[in-house]
Amino acid sequence: MTATVSAAAISKNFGAYQDTAIREPVIITKNGRPRTVLMAYDDFVRLTKRLRIVQRTEDLSDLDIAEIERSQMEPGHEHLDAELTKHAAK
């Protein structure tokens, strides 16, 4: 769950919201609209480095490959097929 608080509330009790931000992002609003986010430093580093888990396809087992081949995309993501087709043509 993400906490949402006003900028005024943040300024009155910043320490408590810092503690909350360690557990979950805190959305800070101004005039009722989301404006900034207070988050844990580790989360920020992870997001800015775009942490990725990479596995080479040649390291996949036959079972892994079979499972990938059997997989189905969830409904609502069909637009991504066009992206694959577009990038495959390059």
N, C-alpha and C positions, 0 to 999 in steps of 0.2 A: 504494500500500500504506500502511496505517496502523500505526504502532507502538503497542504496548500495554505499559505498564510500571507497576510498583507505585509508590505514593507514596514508599516508602522509597528506591527507586532514583532517583527524581526528586530527592529531597533530597540524595543523595550526589553526583549529577553533573548538576546543573541546567543548567549552561552547555552541555553536549553536547546535552541534550534541547531546549534553546532552538534550537540550530542545526538539529536534526532537524525541529522544528516549523515552521521556515521552508519546508521542502520538503514536509512532510506533517503532518497533525494527529497529536498524540500523546495517546492515551487513557490517563488515569491511573486506576489501580484502587486501591481500598481494600478490604481483606479479600477480594480476588479479584474484586470487582465493579466495573465501570466507574463512575466517579464524576464526573470532570471531564475536560476536553479542553484541551490546550495547542496553540495554533495561531498562525499568522502574523497579525500585526496587520491587514494588507491583507485577508486572508480574513475576519477578524472584521468589519471595516468593510463589506465587500461583503455579508456575510450579514445584518448588522443593518440595512442600508439596503435590503435585498431588491432588489438590482440587477435591473432588468428591461430587456429590449430591447423597445421598443415600436415597432410599425409600424402605421400607419393602414391600414385595409382599402382605402381609396380610393387608396392609393399602390401597391397590388399590381398587377402586370401580369396580363393575361389568362392567361398561362402559369402564373403563381403560383396564381391562382384555380382553374384546371383541375387542377393538381396537388393542391391541398387537397381539392377535390371527389372526386378519385380515391383519396385516402388511406384507409387502413384502420387501425383501432386494433389493437394487438397483443393476442393472447389474454390473458385474466386481468384486463382492465381494464373489463369489461362493467358493473361496478357504477357507473362514472362516467356511464353513460347516464342513470341515475336522477337524478343531480345536475343534468345538463343540463335534463332535463324539469322538475325541481322549480324551477329558477331561471328557466326560460323562461316558466313560468306566472305569475310575479310581475309 
